[in-house]
Amino acid sequence: MSTKIFQKIIIIVAGGLFFMLTAHSCIDEQISADPALKLTFSKDTLRFDTIFTTIGSSTSQIKVYNPNNKNVEISAIGLAGGAASPFRINVDGALNKDNRFTNIELRAKDSLYIFVEVTVDPLDVNSPVFIKDSIVFLTNNNQQDVKLIAYGQNMEVLRNTTFSTDTTLTAEKPYLIYGDLVVDTAKTLNLLPGCRLFFHDQSSLMVYGNLIADGTREKPILMRGDRTDQIFEDVPYNLVSNQWGGVLLLSKEGNHVFNFVKMNSGYVGIYFSNDDRNFRPKLTISNSRIHNFLKYGLVVQNGDVLVVNSEISNTGAYSVYLNGGKHTFIHSTIANYFNSTNVRIQPSGKEGNAAVMIMDLNRIIPMETVFKNCIVAGSNSREFEILTRFESQYHGSFSNSYIRKEKPDPVPAMFTNIIWYNPKDTIFKNTFYDLNKLEYYNFIPDSVSPARNIGNPDVAKLYPVDLNGNSRLTDNMPDAGAYEWIPTKKSR
């Protein structure tokens, strides 16, 4: 092929490409006024969880799409409430004090982001207030909107607070805690039914006196982080561990009560410690749930603890660590499936430690352990360990329980009526968090669970109602753990 012909082909091809590009450019630049062309949105309603007054929310977002083959001009985007709205919007990085934007071109098959925040003014009422507005879009004489919904809640802020006298916190409104909340030596903090404590990042409750957290089934006491927004669109921060510090019980003479307490998603649940052999502080945990902590759920060092009808679950390290003192667990579920499903939720996975570690190595006071009608389970094959240097002095008694550990040979005399681990076991209804199905951990025994019907009825009679309020005595064959299996009612 001659050079002249080759050059001619290049000119023709280049000319054709230039024509197509310029034609396509002309088509792209055309803005259609066709009223049949409408926008679509990533969601039709943007919901915010409870927003504390004056604090404001984190930023949420929606995506606006032009699904059409032609460009459109959005004549106006604005909040129906205008400048007075508690909401604020940012359109593709632009702000406007009146929350109103005009003449925004959106190309064919393109999209833009709208970021939304909300701040609730201080209120004189203590109950949550429903707040709503909408983002209104006007395109080719079509009006469309995305609804905005939030709940505003007045609160009391406690910032680096020390209680130097006996103090009572009520359920009147929630408490937002910055820094550490400290109970002074020999003083008592009472938390009344329905009391809600929201802890900021790394904030903790440090008790050098006594803590009485006495809730009810109808009005449990809540301890959690203060983030009420979402880390991902489908995952609330409240499902992510390490959102706050924990509860540290540090008095050698302390007498502490947790009854109907729900605490979750911090660094450590309850850290109960004493280093004086002349004292034995006491802790009672009943009808409570300690769930999703980056390190430990319950640490007991040289103190007496009674845990009844409670769940301690999903921790990065030991769920329960015991060393020194008398420790009694009755009808309780200790289950560790931390990060068993989705790494996005818990960036740091389970460390491989047992759910229950009984470590009788460096105690200060003698040690005794009692488990009755309990479940110890998790994602590892060995979720129960006893390490002791004082075999002749250590006293253990474990009965009518399920323990996820291979059956020892021989079985020590301290174990009676124990169901040991079998790889084919299905223990609970649900041991994962599925983002797609929105199924969360459910530690009620499965219908075929080996933990069913193995509890001692005489023990169950002392605690006849499970953590969900169901009777354990219906068939006189109570299940082990904090929850009784209830058959599903069949519809007629």
Steps between C-alpha positions, in 0.01 A plus 500: 500500500642835394578774747245736339220246533597427862496872583159535331358216713633667817336830400166329426503303828605805702232706332238236580609483863493879527147507355377233743659671798363842412157354427502313830615815676214695350252238616648499853484876528133519411268547797157353460191672638288188451271467808510122459862502620522453877767443759551191714651476850703250699224510763165672537540562875814589695466404867716615788511316831456697823681835474612658824417867532770748391745219418384447144524194284770354287458546129268271305456500127268423213588462135299670225497330157410614153410159347402655168690517171480879495639771724262679733516819703377485857338838540509487879617279786407613849364412839129553540579663834749738343755681714298426817526123458698304761645311203782627278588382152816506295457443127811350338725695740314830484332667799225760517376671816142483372531130415405579141683434171393589144573414138704185550576306184503123531632315198343189354572187708687713756439561871575740783525471878300691757639494853262560790555597865256584776526692828223514757463812712483455879155394606315535828345156466671174594325262260625461140365749247419398145663727239433489130565692180561414136740580220295630208617470136347695208592363157311579176195605706515168690513525879660208685615466859705292742365492856726575799412353840680532835427474870634775722572424863596738777778367724723582792872527431745367760852611414789360710263472793582359845219412744634579848166431668239228457332572167195377310457521123145470370324407176370854449741557212817331375849588623772578248840430653828663391818392673469271801203485734650428844337378821710602799619267776223367728231682297213333315366571154141384452365455148121484499289289259514638147821699557700543177872570490655594163881504517720697262810342348733354771273620782449261792314459828759465776364391838713530812190465716182308417281470191134400522351471151156358573275496196185307416391288206277783378762768569851358464808712559700577186876555464639552149699736276366838393521443123144463373591520132632234265854397413368359172161549345386164637700486826434723804797600715318338791586160350873581494713428807738748669257794483571584867713378791309285749400465866789469747414388854813578699397511867639233731183536710255545215152351487363525149171401336415470130136401449330529162794683348576504128854604414675462169769594249778640716861405571431288810167421666549470878847502653467398868836498678648499851861461614453487879479150654314641803193593296250319273291747302170370363328523163159366400397491133146387421266520202763690304671494161867588452566484127756589233814629669841532336681326789315343796139468604556433872831499687498397867818516707480422871133566557175307540259506207156351442377495139140389450275486196740708292676500162867589456586478133726589207833637616838532335675325790358298793129555548540404868831505687505378863787510750458498878173503697177302479330517161153355448323485162140374481283478188739721306621494140862576419537498123784638292447530125675835472548601137382160382336638186592847381844658531360842414317514832789399726833602342687303770392137514476253786841435654445125533464505878246280677160644581560407867847511654535391862856590590602404850866591471569825681197548719504699822201331664379136467297405195177308450297468180141377462307461172141371502267473201732706279620510140862568400530518121669680212666469162808314630508134593642578847301775670562395862832489683617448859862577587600457864814468711290411806326175406458389860353837600294589194132412527292467184150369443343485153163336446211469254673718242616497139873564458662546160810294564588143417410258776804443722613145573456438781236757594599675825260451790414871502297451178157335521224474239701694243435491126838536331581637155409310187596652160148429372334703775258779414479698820318825428245641260749742345874545554575770243403842373388487138496845340285383212233325706541739795513202735679563829646266761226309680615283788169328566561124470420348163222241493764225467750657739677259738453768768126436504337316792827445689449751781443393858127570572571577866743773397254632239229532765716760672514700174177400322496778235764530228663816367218548250232463765402143404434224751761229543258270681236428236619142437719461811795450263680836504759588240851603597597863455324833533225422247234232483411357160138578417324313219376714216123525490358362179235708329167328437 
